[in-house]
Amino acid sequence: MANASRIDPGAFDALPLDKGIAASRRRIEAMEALLERVVVLPGINRPIGLDVVLGLVPVVGDIAAAALGSYIIWEARNLGLSKLQMLRMMGNVGFDAVLGFVPLIGDAADVMFRSNTRNLRIIRKHLDKHHPSTVTVEG
């Protein structure tokens, strides 16, 4: 049985719904955690999330995972990321979706290629530069 990850399930209950930058950051980080790091796979000690689980359902699951990943891109658009950053993020989600359509290889690729984590990194870099008051300390 998979070990529980470091994510507190109660953290999703108190997500802010306002339009502030710090609130957007928390929502994006929560979505990334849900899609990429819900439980840890025993044996390889690698976290997986809803993206991998949805990827096990042929075609429909990969489309659903891409749609959920697109939410992060939508939030990034509202934060004012550049067109180049947006294109990189869309490319990450698109590449992940296309890989997911390939049976077996796509499932393994979902574990290794984390498009949502890459997109979170792009957003954090933008926010740390343009909105330093939203920086959070991870521990």
N, CA, C and O of each residue as an XYZ file, in Angstrom:
556
protein
N       0.848     -1.179      0.000
C       0.000      0.000      0.000
C       0.888      1.234      0.000
O       1.948      1.241      0.625
N       0.465      2.261     -0.687
C       1.255      3.486     -0.817
C       1.233      4.274      0.482
O       0.224      4.337      1.184
N       2.369      4.868      0.775
C       2.467      5.714      1.952
C       1.801      7.045      1.673
O       1.809      7.524      0.539
N       1.222      7.647      2.705
C       0.629      8.967      2.547
C       1.742      9.986      2.332
O       2.813      9.884      2.929
N       1.482     10.959      1.482
C       2.506     11.956      1.200
C       2.477     13.054      2.254
O       1.727     12.988      3.228
N       3.307     14.055      2.035
C       3.410     15.166      2.969
C       2.249     16.142      2.838
O       2.151     17.076      3.634
N       1.372     15.958      1.867
C       0.279     16.894      1.630
C      -0.820     16.654      2.643
O      -1.256     15.520      2.840
N      -1.265     17.711      3.282
C      -2.351     17.638      4.235
C      -3.673     17.759      3.478
O      -3.913     18.788      2.845
N      -4.546     16.735      3.522
C      -5.805     16.808      2.785
C      -6.668     17.990      3.218
O      -7.466     18.492      2.426
N      -6.521     18.428      4.431
C      -7.282     19.575      4.911
C      -6.836     20.883      4.289
O      -7.545     21.886      4.374
N      -5.670     20.883      3.664
C      -5.162     22.107      3.042
C      -6.031     22.544      1.873
O      -6.092     23.732      1.559
N      -6.706     21.595      1.221
C      -7.553     21.936      0.083
C      -8.863     22.575      0.534
O      -9.522     23.255     -0.253
N      -9.252     22.361      1.806
C     -10.506     22.905      2.297
C     -10.460     24.423      2.450
O     -11.492     25.085      2.335
N      -9.302     24.970      2.701
C      -9.193     26.388      3.008
C      -8.559     27.191      1.877
O      -7.936     28.222      2.130
N      -8.707     26.733      0.632
C      -8.123     27.480     -0.474
C      -8.880     28.785     -0.668
O     -10.110     28.793     -0.701
N      -8.152     29.886     -0.797
C      -8.798     31.179     -0.967
C      -9.413     31.313     -2.355
O      -8.871     30.810     -3.339
N     -10.538     31.990     -2.419
C     -11.225     32.184     -3.686
C     -11.098     33.613     -4.203
O     -11.674     33.948     -5.238
N     -10.352     34.459     -3.495
C     -10.223     35.840     -3.960
C      -9.291     35.927     -5.165
O      -8.681     34.935     -5.564
N      -9.189     37.115     -5.735
C      -8.421     37.302     -6.963
C      -6.995     37.768     -6.712
O      -6.293     38.130     -7.656
N      -6.561     37.765     -5.475
C      -5.219     38.220     -5.149
C      -4.142     37.295     -5.686
O      -4.382     36.116     -5.946
N      -2.963     37.847     -5.844
C      -1.836     37.094     -6.388
C      -1.414     35.979     -5.439
O      -1.132     34.865     -5.878
N      -1.370     36.267     -4.154
C      -0.987     35.232     -3.188
C      -2.010     34.103     -3.171
O      -1.640     32.936     -3.034
N      -3.294     34.437     -3.308
C      -4.340     33.417     -3.345
C      -4.205     32.563     -4.603
O      -4.366     31.344     -4.546
N      -3.912     33.191     -5.729
C      -3.709     32.441     -6.976
C      -2.533     31.488     -6.833
O      -2.591     30.340     -7.274
N      -1.478     31.969     -6.218
C      -0.298     31.121     -6.023
C      -0.641     29.886     -5.203
O      -0.213     28.780     -5.533
N      -1.417     30.073     -4.130
C      -1.788     28.929     -3.292
C      -2.676     27.945     -4.054
O      -2.533     26.732     -3.897
N      -3.590     28.459     -4.878
C      -4.445     27.571     -5.669
C      -3.629     26.779     -6.694
O      -3.857     25.585     -6.888
N      -2.690     27.443     -7.338
C      -1.838     26.767     -8.325
C      -0.997     25.698     -7.654
O      -0.884     24.584     -8.167
N      -0.404     26.025     -6.509
C       0.420     25.053     -5.792
C      -0.416     23.861     -5.328
O       0.062     22.726     -5.348
N      -1.659     24.107     -4.909
C      -2.534     23.014     -4.482
C      -2.910     22.125     -5.668
O      -2.946     20.901     -5.536
N      -3.189     22.727     -6.820
C      -3.540     21.942     -8.002
C      -2.353     21.106     -8.467
O      -2.513     19.943     -8.837
N      -1.159     21.705     -8.445
C       0.043     20.951     -8.824
C       0.250     19.774     -7.881
O       0.583     18.676     -8.327
N       0.060     19.985     -6.594
C       0.226     18.904     -5.621
C      -0.798     17.795     -5.863
O      -0.463     16.614     -5.772
N      -2.021     18.159     -6.166
C      -3.067     17.180     -6.440
C      -2.748     16.376     -7.697
O      -2.959     15.164     -7.730
N      -2.247     17.040     -8.721
C      -1.971     16.363     -9.987
C      -0.671     15.570     -9.976
O      -0.538     14.604    -10.728
N       0.284     15.950     -9.149
C       1.612     15.342     -9.235
C       2.099     14.624     -7.976
O       2.977     13.768     -8.081
N       1.564     14.938     -6.780
C       2.190     14.429     -5.557
C       1.189     14.047     -4.475
O       1.282     14.561     -3.360
N       0.245     13.174     -4.756
C      -0.732     12.797     -3.744
C      -0.222     11.639     -2.883
O      -0.337     11.686     -1.658
N       0.337     10.604     -3.508
C       0.873      9.455     -2.774
C       2.260      9.116     -3.313
O       2.634      9.528     -4.411
N       3.007      8.365     -2.527
C       4.347      7.932     -2.927
C       4.277      6.458     -3.328
O       3.771      5.621     -2.579
N       4.794      6.156     -4.521
C       4.830      4.770     -4.984
C       5.861      3.991     -4.178
O       7.025      4.388     -4.123
N       5.456      2.890     -3.552
C       6.438      2.095     -2.834
C       7.399      1.417     -3.809
O       7.041      1.144     -4.955
N       8.566      1.160     -3.367
C       9.562      0.513     -4.222
C      10.442      1.518     -4.938
O      11.667      1.471     -4.821
N       9.827      2.428     -5.680
C      10.629      3.435     -6.388
C      10.647      4.752     -5.631
O      11.380      5.673     -5.992
N       9.835      4.841     -4.573
C       9.821      6.015     -3.702
C       9.608      7.306     -4.482
O      10.279      8.307     -4.232
N       8.683      7.281     -5.418
C       8.413      8.424     -6.289
C       6.951      8.835     -6.101
O       6.059      7.989     -6.178
N       6.696     10.125     -5.854
C       5.311     10.554     -5.680
C       4.548     10.566     -7.008
O       5.101     10.884     -8.061
N       3.278     10.215     -6.925
C       2.398     10.300     -8.090
C       1.124     11.022     -7.669
O       0.835     11.168     -6.481
N       0.382     11.462     -8.656
C      -0.851     12.168     -8.362
C      -1.958     11.783     -9.319
O      -1.902     10.751     -9.987
N      -2.948     12.624     -9.367
C      -4.122     12.375    -10.178
C      -3.788     12.291    -11.665
O      -4.475     11.590    -12.409
N      -2.762     12.982    -12.104
C      -2.333     12.937    -13.505
C      -1.996     11.508    -13.922
O      -2.406     11.061    -14.993
N      -1.261     10.799    -13.091
C      -0.876      9.419    -13.392
C      -2.096      8.503    -13.332
O      -2.265      7.641    -14.195
N      -2.939      8.679    -12.330
C      -4.117      7.828    -12.176
C      -5.067      8.021    -13.355
O      -5.575      7.043    -13.903
N      -5.310      9.262    -13.747
C      -6.170      9.515    -14.899
C      -5.555      8.966    -16.181
O      -6.276      8.524    -17.076
N      -4.242      8.991    -16.274
C      -3.556      8.478    -17.457
C      -3.756      6.995    -17.681
O      -3.536      6.503    -18.788
N      -4.169      6.273    -16.652
C      -4.420      4.846    -16.797
C      -5.706      4.566    -17.592
O      -5.877      3.475    -18.136
N      -6.596      5.547    -17.654
C      -7.825      5.414    -18.440
C      -7.505      5.867    -19.865
O      -7.158      7.029    -20.073
N      -7.616      4.979    -20.839
C      -7.230      5.338    -22.213
C      -7.989      6.557    -22.742
O      -9.197      6.673    -22.535
N      -7.308      7.435    -23.400
C      -7.761      8.627    -24.101
C      -8.512      9.605    -23.192
O      -8.060     10.735    -23.008
N      -9.640      9.197    -22.627
C     -10.452     10.096    -21.813
C      -9.682     10.583    -20.589
O      -9.770     11.757    -20.226
N      -8.939      9.704    -19.961
C      -8.165     10.080    -18.785
C      -7.083     11.086    -19.113
O      -6.842     12.016    -18.345
N      -6.423     10.904    -20.264
C      -5.377     11.846    -20.663
C      -5.963     13.214    -21.013
O      -5.355     14.247    -20.732
N      -7.135     13.214    -21.621
C      -7.808     14.483    -21.928
C      -8.206     15.189    -20.634
O      -8.049     16.403    -20.513
N      -8.719     14.432    -19.669
C      -9.111     15.011    -18.381
C      -7.896     15.560    -17.636
O      -7.967     16.635    -17.040
N      -6.793     14.834    -17.667
C      -5.568     15.305    -17.003
C      -5.053     16.576    -17.665
O      -4.594     17.488    -16.977
N      -5.122     16.647    -18.994
C      -4.698     17.852    -19.709
C      -5.618     19.030    -19.374
O      -5.153     20.162    -19.246
N      -6.913     18.766    -19.233
C      -7.850     19.825    -18.872
C      -7.545     20.367    -17.478
O      -7.577     21.577    -17.257
N      -7.251     19.470    -16.541
C      -6.897     19.918    -15.191
C      -5.579     20.696    -15.191
O      -5.437     21.682    -14.468
N      -4.618     20.250    -16.002
C      -3.355     20.972    -16.128
C      -3.554     22.336    -16.765
O      -2.805     23.273    -16.485
N      -4.559     22.449    -17.620
C      -4.855     23.730    -18.266
C      -5.365     24.768    -17.276
O      -5.243     25.969    -17.515
N      -5.936     24.310    -16.164
C      -6.364     25.250    -15.126
C      -5.168     26.057    -14.618
O      -5.281     27.259    -14.382
N      -4.039     25.400    -14.454
C      -2.832     26.089    -13.999
C      -2.431     27.152    -15.026
O      -2.008     28.247    -14.654
N      -2.563     26.833    -16.298
C      -2.233     27.796    -17.352
C      -3.208     28.968    -17.322
O      -2.805     30.115    -17.516
N      -4.471     28.691    -17.084
C      -5.476     29.757    -16.995
C      -5.154     30.702    -15.834
O      -5.230     31.922    -15.979
N      -4.801     30.134    -14.696
C      -4.411     30.968    -13.547
C      -3.173     31.794    -13.890
O      -3.082     32.963    -13.514
N      -2.216     31.188    -14.605
C      -0.992     31.903    -14.989
C      -1.318     33.069    -15.909
O      -0.714     34.136    -15.796
N      -2.262     32.877    -16.815
C      -2.693     33.958    -17.706
C      -3.232     35.130    -16.893
O      -2.948     36.289    -17.197
N      -4.003     34.825    -15.870
C      -4.556     35.876    -15.015
C      -3.475     36.580    -14.200
O      -3.675     37.709    -13.753
N      -2.340     35.927    -14.005
C      -1.234     36.536    -13.267
C      -0.344     37.395    -14.163
O       0.551     38.080    -13.669
N      -0.581     37.365    -15.471
C       0.150     38.225    -16.390
C       1.467     37.661    -16.903
O       2.377     38.426    -17.222
N       1.587     36.347    -16.989
C       2.803     35.773    -17.557
C       2.892     36.120    -19.035
O       1.871     36.339    -19.687
N       4.102     36.170    -19.560
C       4.312     36.552    -20.955
C       3.797     35.469    -21.901
O       3.538     34.336    -21.495
N       3.657     35.845    -23.167
C       3.197     34.879    -24.173
C       4.181     33.730    -24.317
O       3.769     32.586    -24.513
N       5.473     34.014    -24.223
C       6.474     32.959    -24.316
C       6.331     31.969    -23.158
O       6.401     30.756    -23.360
N       6.133     32.485    -21.960
C       5.942     31.611    -20.811
C       4.677     30.776    -20.971
O       4.658     29.587    -20.649
N       3.620     31.414    -21.472
C       2.361     30.697    -21.682
C       2.543     29.588    -22.727
O       2.024     28.484    -22.562
N       3.278     29.887    -23.794
C       3.533     28.872    -24.829
C       4.335     27.698    -24.277
O       4.057     26.544    -24.600
N       5.324     27.995    -23.447
C       6.103     26.922    -22.819
C       5.208     26.049    -21.954
O       5.324     24.823    -21.973
N       4.322     26.674    -21.199
C       3.418     25.926    -20.333
C       2.441     25.074    -21.150
O       2.185     23.919    -20.812
N       1.900     25.652    -22.228
C       0.995     24.884    -23.093
C       1.748     23.723    -23.745
O       1.200     22.633    -23.907
N       2.992     23.963    -24.111
C       3.812     22.896    -24.684
C       4.043     21.766    -23.703
O       4.017     20.595    -24.081
N       4.274     22.114    -22.425
C       4.454     21.086    -21.397
C       3.215     20.213    -21.261
O       3.314     18.986    -21.246
N       2.042     20.848    -21.161
C       0.797     20.096    -21.003
C       0.498     19.304    -22.278
O       0.075     18.150    -22.207
N       0.715     19.916    -23.432
C       0.469     19.233    -24.698
C       1.366     18.023    -24.884
O       0.907     16.960    -25.300
N       2.650     18.186    -24.575
C       3.603     17.080    -24.692
C       3.209     15.937    -23.759
O       3.261     14.769    -24.144
N       2.816     16.278    -22.537
C       2.384     15.277    -21.569
C       1.146     14.544    -22.079
O       1.046     13.325    -21.940
N       0.203     15.278    -22.668
C      -1.024     14.662    -23.189
C      -0.719     13.741    -24.364
O      -1.248     12.633    -24.440
N       0.130     14.194    -25.279
C       0.474     13.373    -26.447
C       1.197     12.099    -26.007
O       0.922     11.020    -26.530
N       2.119     12.219    -25.049
C       2.787     11.019    -24.525
C       1.782     10.064    -23.891
O       1.912      8.844    -23.995
N       0.787     10.636    -23.237
C      -0.215      9.814    -22.559
C      -1.054      8.977    -23.495
O      -1.595      7.950    -23.085
N      -1.176      9.392    -24.746
C      -1.974      8.628    -25.707
C      -1.293      7.332    -26.134
O      -1.943      6.454    -26.700
N       0.000      7.201    -25.875
C       0.740      5.984    -26.255
C       0.590      4.972    -25.115
O       1.015      5.245    -23.992
N      -0.005      3.812    -25.387
C      -0.208      2.819    -24.326
C       1.112      2.404    -23.668
O       2.139      2.282    -24.334
N       1.065      2.196    -22.379
C       2.180      1.778    -21.523
C       3.298      2.821    -21.454
O       3.681      3.235    -20.360
N       3.817      3.243    -22.576
C       4.873      4.268    -22.573
C       4.336      5.561    -21.972
O       5.032      6.243    -21.219
N       3.104      5.888    -22.306
C       2.486      7.101    -21.772
C       2.300      7.055    -20.274
O       2.450      8.068    -19.591
N       1.971      5.872    -19.755
C       1.796      5.735    -18.311
C       3.117      5.921    -17.579
O       3.172      6.567    -16.533
N       4.179      5.350    -18.138
C       5.507      5.534    -17.541
C       5.961      6.984    -17.676
O       6.597      7.528    -16.773
N       5.635      7.605    -18.804
C       6.032      8.996    -19.022
C       5.330      9.929    -18.039
O       5.905     10.934    -17.621
N       4.086      9.603    -17.664
C       3.370     10.432    -16.688
C       4.098     10.466    -15.348
O       4.076     11.478    -14.648
N       4.741      9.360    -14.997
C       5.478      9.305    -13.738
C       6.769     10.125    -13.834
O       7.185     10.748    -12.857
N       7.392     10.123    -15.001
C       8.697     10.776    -15.159
C       8.604     12.238    -15.613
O       9.345     13.082    -15.108
N       7.712     12.550    -16.552
C       7.590     13.910    -17.093
C       6.447     14.607    -16.373
O       5.279     14.285    -16.591
N       6.778     15.543    -15.532
C       5.784     16.226    -14.702
C       5.523     17.624    -15.256
O       6.161     18.599    -14.856
N       4.582     17.698    -16.174
C       4.289     18.969    -16.832
C       3.786     20.019    -15.850
O       4.132     21.194    -15.972
N       2.981     19.615    -14.884
C       2.420     20.577    -13.937
C       3.485     21.115    -12.984
O       3.430     22.279    -12.586
N       4.435     20.290    -12.625
C       5.538     20.745    -11.784
C       6.421     21.716    -12.558
O       6.883     22.716    -12.007
N       6.654     21.423    -13.836
C       7.422     22.341    -14.681
C       6.708     23.677    -14.809
O       7.335     24.735    -14.753
N       5.384     23.622    -14.982
C       4.616     24.855    -15.109
C       4.609     25.642    -13.804
O       4.671     26.872    -13.823
N       4.535     24.953    -12.680
C       4.609     25.633    -11.389
C       5.952     26.338    -11.235
O       6.015     27.445    -10.701
N       7.017     25.709    -11.696
C       8.349     26.320    -11.629
C       8.386     27.622    -12.448
O       8.961     28.616    -12.004
N       7.780     27.616    -13.627
C       7.722     28.818    -14.471
C       6.947     29.924    -13.749
O       7.371     31.080    -13.744
N       5.823     29.571    -13.147
C       4.994     30.556    -12.443
C       5.721     31.098    -11.229
O       5.719     32.306    -10.995
N       6.345     30.220    -10.453
C       7.081     30.682     -9.271
C       8.200     31.646     -9.646
O       8.408     32.651     -8.966
N       8.912     31.349    -10.712
C       9.996     32.230    -11.152
C       9.439     33.614    -11.500
O      10.026     34.633    -11.136
N       8.304     33.644    -12.205
C       7.667     34.911    -12.562
C       7.209     35.661    -11.313
O       7.466     36.857    -11.173
N       6.529     34.956    -10.407
C       6.010     35.611     -9.210
C       7.124     36.081     -8.283
O       7.028     37.157     -7.692
N       8.171     35.290     -8.155
C       9.285     35.700     -7.295
C       9.951     36.963     -7.812
O      10.450     37.773     -7.031
N       9.958     37.132     -9.138
C      10.574     38.313     -9.729
C       9.648     39.522     -9.674
O      10.080     40.616     -9.311
N       8.384     39.337    -10.029
C       7.461     40.462    -10.169
C       6.586     40.725     -8.947
O       6.065     41.829     -8.797
N       6.416     39.748     -8.082
C       5.584     39.895     -6.889
C       6.283     39.227     -5.710
O       5.807     38.207     -5.213
N       7.400     39.783     -5.256
C       8.186     39.115     -4.204
C       7.441     38.963     -2.877
O       7.843     38.154     -2.041
N       6.384     39.709     -2.672
C       5.647     39.587     -1.406
C       4.892     38.264     -1.310
O       4.452     37.886     -0.224
N       4.733     37.549     -2.436
C       4.001     36.275     -2.427
C       4.915     35.074     -2.223
O       4.439     33.939     -2.201
N       6.217     35.301     -2.075
C       7.175     34.191     -1.920
C       6.839     33.422     -0.648
O       6.608     34.007      0.410
N       6.818     32.091     -0.778
C       6.592     31.241      0.378
C       7.833     30.422      0.642
O       8.546     30.039     -0.285
N       8.089     30.156      1.902
C       9.238     29.357      2.285
C       8.772     27.915      2.406
O       7.840     27.610      3.150
N       9.438     27.025      1.658
C       9.082     25.605      1.723
C       9.949     24.911      2.737
O      11.124     25.242      2.894
N       9.380     23.956      3.421
C      10.179     23.260      4.405
C       9.791     21.864      4.627
O      10.403     21.175      5.444
